[in-house]
Amino acid sequence: MKLLVLNGPNLNMLGIREPGIYGKTDYKALCDYVKEEASKMGDVSVELFQSNHEGAIIDKIQEAYGVFDGIVLNAGAY
C-alpha cells in the first residue's frame, strides 16, 4: 500500500509556534513518527508533503491520482 500524507498550513511551525499550546514536538519528529508507524504495518510506504499554500496541496492531490492507494489530509489551519 502506498499512502500520501498531506500536511497543511502552519504544520511546519510545530515545536516553534506557541509550544505551550501546540507542544514541543517539531514537524520533522511528526514525519519520523508517521514513517515509523507505517513501517510497522508491513508493506506500507508513505510519502509526506507539507505546504502553506492551498494550490500546492491541490496540485499534489491531483498528481497522486493513480500513484497512491490513499491520501491522509492533516489540514492544519484549514
Backbone bond lengths (Angstrom), bond angles and torsions (degrees), N, CA, C in turn:
res aa  C-N    CA-C-N  psi(-1)  N-CA   C-N-CA  omega(-1)  CA-C   N-CA-C  phi
1 M - - - 1.441 - - 1.529 108.30 -
2 K 1.308 115.20 138.13 1.457 121.18 -179.64 1.530 108.49 -120.42
3 L 1.340 115.78 119.16 1.455 121.25 -176.56 1.517 111.65 -115.31
4 L 1.332 115.34 144.94 1.454 122.89 173.20 1.520 107.42 -111.42
5 V 1.324 116.40 124.15 1.462 121.71 177.45 1.516 107.54 -108.65
6 L 1.318 115.85 116.67 1.457 122.37 -179.40 1.516 109.86 -104.47
7 N 1.314 116.46 128.86 1.460 122.64 177.75 1.516 108.93 -115.77
8 G 1.323 115.45 129.33 1.449 121.10 -174.79 1.517 114.68 -89.31
9 P 1.333 115.54 -161.28 1.455 123.02 -173.25 1.524 114.18 -53.93
10 N 1.305 113.69 139.54 1.467 125.37 174.46 1.514 114.91 74.34
11 L 1.339 118.75 -6.12 1.463 118.50 178.27 1.522 110.88 -64.71
12 N 1.326 117.01 -27.44 1.470 120.76 176.94 1.524 112.05 -67.27
13 M 1.314 117.60 -12.61 1.465 122.41 -179.10 1.531 112.85 -96.60
14 L 1.332 117.08 5.55 1.468 119.77 177.84 1.524 110.17 -56.25
15 G 1.304 116.01 137.31 1.455 121.60 179.51 1.516 113.24 84.02
16 I 1.321 116.91 -13.43 1.465 122.06 -179.06 1.524 109.99 -109.46
17 R 1.309 115.70 -51.79 1.463 122.79 -175.34 1.523 110.44 -83.89
18 E 1.297 116.40 116.26 1.463 123.91 176.76 1.537 112.77 45.12
19 P 1.328 117.27 63.05 1.468 119.70 -178.46 1.527 113.05 -61.54
20 G 1.324 117.59 -22.55 1.457 120.13 176.56 1.519 112.68 -66.53
21 I 1.317 116.65 -24.35 1.466 122.04 179.42 1.524 110.69 -99.69
22 Y 1.345 116.27 -48.74 1.459 121.44 -171.96 1.522 114.12 -96.97
23 G 1.330 117.28 -6.12 1.458 120.94 178.63 1.512 112.13 95.28
24 K 1.311 114.82 172.05 1.460 121.89 -176.25 1.525 112.98 -100.77
25 T 1.320 117.22 -3.34 1.454 121.04 178.38 1.522 108.96 -71.86
26 D 1.335 117.05 127.31 1.458 119.65 -177.46 1.531 111.45 -90.29
27 Y 1.317 115.42 173.59 1.466 120.99 -176.06 1.526 112.11 -62.83
28 K 1.314 117.32 -39.34 1.465 120.45 178.91 1.523 110.26 -60.08
29 A 1.328 117.19 -42.03 1.469 120.96 178.90 1.530 110.66 -63.61
30 L 1.337 117.05 -38.70 1.464 120.37 177.00 1.533 110.07 -62.04
31 C 1.321 116.50 -45.32 1.467 120.70 178.99 1.522 111.21 -62.34
32 D 1.318 116.58 -43.80 1.462 121.09 178.47 1.527 110.64 -60.59
33 Y 1.323 116.84 -41.66 1.462 121.59 179.14 1.528 111.09 -62.28
34 V 1.326 117.16 -45.50 1.464 120.95 -179.44 1.526 110.12 -61.96
35 K 1.330 116.65 -45.02 1.471 120.72 179.54 1.530 111.28 -63.00
36 E 1.329 116.06 -41.53 1.466 120.33 179.89 1.528 111.19 -63.57
37 E 1.322 116.72 -44.76 1.465 120.21 179.91 1.528 111.14 -65.52
38 A 1.325 117.08 -38.62 1.465 120.68 177.99 1.521 110.55 -63.10
39 S 1.331 116.84 -39.02 1.470 119.83 -179.15 1.527 111.52 -65.77
40 K 1.312 117.68 -26.64 1.460 121.70 178.05 1.528 112.52 -72.91
41 M 1.327 115.73 -16.04 1.459 120.60 -174.99 1.526 112.74 -89.22
42 G 1.305 116.79 4.90 1.459 119.59 178.36 1.513 111.69 94.60
43 D 1.310 115.57 -124.15 1.460 121.40 -174.50 1.530 111.05 -85.09
44 V 1.331 115.95 63.15 1.460 122.39 179.64 1.522 108.30 -125.94
45 S 1.325 114.95 126.46 1.461 119.02 172.74 1.516 108.10 -114.41
46 V 1.308 115.06 150.97 1.457 119.45 -176.45 1.529 109.29 -136.43
47 E 1.312 114.67 138.35 1.469 121.94 172.32 1.518 107.07 -118.05
48 L 1.325 116.15 134.23 1.461 120.60 179.92 1.515 110.18 -111.25
49 F 1.327 114.83 144.83 1.462 121.51 179.60 1.520 107.81 -144.61
50 Q 1.322 116.60 137.21 1.462 121.60 177.66 1.516 108.60 -132.54
51 S 1.334 115.56 138.40 1.453 120.05 174.81 1.521 109.62 -150.29
52 N 1.314 114.05 148.91 1.460 121.10 173.58 1.525 110.94 -92.45
53 H 1.327 116.47 3.78 1.461 121.52 -174.75 1.523 110.61 -117.57
54 E 1.320 115.72 122.68 1.460 121.09 -177.25 1.529 111.59 -57.44
55 G 1.318 117.88 -41.80 1.459 121.13 -178.50 1.520 112.55 -61.53
56 A 1.328 116.88 -38.29 1.469 120.48 179.06 1.523 110.78 -65.82
57 I 1.327 116.09 -36.81 1.466 120.25 178.51 1.527 110.23 -68.36
58 I 1.321 116.61 -42.80 1.474 120.43 177.91 1.527 110.26 -63.39
59 D 1.333 116.93 -42.65 1.465 119.96 177.27 1.522 110.82 -58.47
60 K 1.321 116.85 -42.80 1.472 121.03 -179.34 1.527 110.69 -64.92
61 I 1.317 117.28 -39.30 1.472 121.00 177.58 1.527 109.78 -62.34
62 Q 1.314 116.81 -45.33 1.462 119.88 -179.08 1.528 111.73 -67.45
63 E 1.324 117.73 -36.75 1.466 121.45 177.01 1.527 111.73 -66.55
64 A 1.329 116.83 -24.07 1.466 121.57 -177.13 1.517 113.26 -75.58
65 Y 1.328 117.31 -15.10 1.463 121.41 -176.97 1.531 110.36 -57.59
66 G 1.317 116.06 122.70 1.447 122.03 178.83 1.524 114.96 79.28
67 V 1.339 116.49 -2.53 1.468 121.47 -178.17 1.528 110.69 -105.59
68 F 1.327 116.12 -39.39 1.461 122.04 -176.25 1.522 109.85 -112.01
69 D 1.338 115.16 153.04 1.459 121.08 177.00 1.521 112.14 -84.88
70 G 1.325 116.33 -20.70 1.450 119.92 -179.74 1.513 110.68 -165.79
71 I 1.333 114.48 160.09 1.462 121.96 178.61 1.523 108.23 -127.28
72 V 1.321 115.51 135.01 1.461 122.36 172.41 1.525 105.83 -111.70
73 L 1.330 116.52 124.77 1.455 121.16 -179.74 1.522 109.74 -110.99
74 N 1.325 115.42 114.31 1.458 122.52 170.74 1.521 104.05 -99.92
75 A 1.301 116.44 94.52 1.453 121.88 -166.58 1.536 114.95 -70.63
76 G 1.302 117.42 -11.43 1.460 118.94 178.17 1.512 111.51 59.63
77 A 1.307 116.68 -122.73 1.465 121.90 -174.23 1.532 114.09 -76.70
78 Y 1.341 118.18 -3.64 1.476 118.36 -179.70 1.485 110.27 -73.30
